[in-house]
Amino acid sequence: MKHTNTYTEDGYEVYGGELVESIPAKRSLSTMLTSHAGSLMLQDAMLHAANDHCRAMLAQAALEHTGSLAVMTTRLSSIAPQGRKYYEEVLKAYAEKAAMSVERW
């Protein structure tokens, strides 16, 4: 086995090898969310998702109720035709207010 002298005249040891650059830290979702800005982004996204869900539920309920009232208007009109004008007015009033609520949301 051959031993090579790795010491210089100054007494310092000389090391050989290749230079390897360190890998930069990866930005992961968990790292981002632990920061204040990441936390605010998550809160904002959750707020938008909840808002969208509520808007969809409101629209769905308005459509379902308007449809039910329309069916009821038709049914009542066949049973008591003299009230048709009033049934249709009630349906129209409900539908307009429901549409305005969905629009405002």
Secondary structure, 3 states (H helix, E strand, C coil): CCCCCCECCCCCECCCCCCCCCCCCCCCHHHHHHCHHHHHHHHHHHHHHHHHHHHHHHHHHHHHHHHHHHHHHHHHHHHCHHHHHHHHHHHHHHHHHHHHHHHHC
